[in-house]
């Protein structure tokens, strides 16, 4: 799992927050003019979305546990997603990855369970970038056409399509049977007599054969079943380096053993055998980056991934989510993303980068649109939800990222993270409500939610590979809370409980407000730290800030406390009142989420005060009338 590698980074960020706390509090205005509106990304695990089967047998087959299809995304289903406030759908798990299912009659070779995680396989072990997962098609022969039809349905309803690209690694058994004429497979032209060559796609351990990991703690692929190809062997000579960077010919079972590391022209000693960007080039636009790489010697792997993304852009895909982008050199991203932007300037490019020290390089040099704000904002909000951290740590993070805040995508769930409602995270989806308000309204960046989050899915199913709390991405499984919304493919929430319906209504109200608000693509200023010093009854379970544009002024306040209600007078400092050009007197404010709370902003001696009564886990988005 990825979490071990984050520990040092998290500790570093906690130390950073503590140091910033000790500094003299000062008012910071963040002015943003880069966004015209907020975006909302709906991540959906494609094979699970429309599956109505509730059997959920551990390691169950596709026949036993069922699987969703592209065709399950009907116009009705897509319209309901759009009505949540969604602008972009990230269809996770589309490119053809290794699966344990027999499709040999369609010319698709079987995959070896010894190098596949789970029965349905990891979507991040792609074996053919020029086709789609056959599990997702009603007619396997027409699987690509069925996805193209889904792209069209999505576009017809006014939403954009995002799919995964995984440049750091490919499946250990990568072999495209669908590649266009003239395209060569990864490794097809490699010189396997050397460990490294700039134009080799992989790294090799000479004169050594790959060995399957030693399984520990009673684990065996596919549980108790012993299928034909599970023999503790996988033919690979010479052995390739593993996706997470392990150079062992026999990787550990906790390594990404089902994948192989792609070579981007970096020698085993770390030497870059390609041109680096000139000093100051981070300030140049994508057109200048595109021109920079013209007539340069480009490593073969760079060219292969350029061909792949161009293939999908031609199919109508609007953007990509890049897995583990920081494991690939930033120069490659300059090359790839500038090529994409030359073809589609509006392409939506988002990536996993978990090292805050690299954020600005990957945005400015690598021309990424959006990076996960995990290590800073997500991890801090999670600690607040769990009662381990203080809201006092949130404003310094927003201040630290203010120059790139538009590019830091916010989320509370995705396929890698624990479900909010899982006992190891919050234990209740209600605890995520104030966090969701803060996540969605504090910056101009996009908001991402994970399918089932809006219904309170708790991820408690033991599907096979991996452990519960995260909905399995490795096995065939149902998603119970989400399935109650699917309601036998009526997509009307007919089986949701009253609490689940209310939760979905909350998400719908919040997300739709964010995409329509001018203030949320305008200015930001913290008022939390000011009120911590000046307001009686205001504590580190609260968070407050203001957002505004020329024609909309918002005061946002949230209560993260699951046990206590609070009543206090929130103060708005004089510099904000002056900036807003408000005169002495009283101004009505109304909550925009449910429009059931009304109060007054009273301005005396240049300072504003509002009487606030917050229930447990309640938030207000107060608009000045």
BELPE-V776754 format. One record per helix or strand of 3 or more residues. SS is the DSSP state (H for helix, E for strand). FROM is the first residue (numbers start at 1). TO is the last residue. If there is no record, write none. Layout:
BEGIN
ss=SS from=FROM to=TO
ss=SS from=FROM to=TO
END
This chain:
BEGIN
ss=H from=3 to=22
ss=E from=40 to=45
ss=H from=46 to=49
ss=H from=62 to=65
ss=H from=70 to=72
ss=H from=75 to=83
ss=E from=88 to=92
ss=E from=95 to=97
ss=H from=104 to=106
ss=H from=113 to=115
ss=E from=126 to=132
ss=H from=134 to=136
ss=H from=140 to=156
ss=E from=160 to=165
ss=E from=169 to=171
ss=E from=204 to=209
ss=E from=237 to=240
ss=E from=259 to=262
ss=H from=281 to=283
ss=H from=286 to=292
ss=H from=300 to=314
ss=E from=319 to=322
ss=H from=325 to=327
ss=H from=330 to=343
ss=E from=348 to=351
ss=H from=356 to=365
ss=E from=370 to=372
ss=H from=374 to=385
ss=H from=392 to=400
ss=H from=405 to=407
ss=E from=408 to=411
ss=H from=429 to=441
ss=E from=447 to=450
ss=H from=453 to=455
ss=H from=480 to=486
ss=H from=498 to=516
ss=H from=519 to=521
ss=E from=523 to=526
ss=H from=528 to=534
ss=E from=542 to=548
ss=E from=553 to=559
ss=E from=566 to=572
ss=H from=574 to=580
ss=E from=585 to=591
ss=E from=598 to=604
ss=E from=607 to=614
ss=E from=619 to=624
END
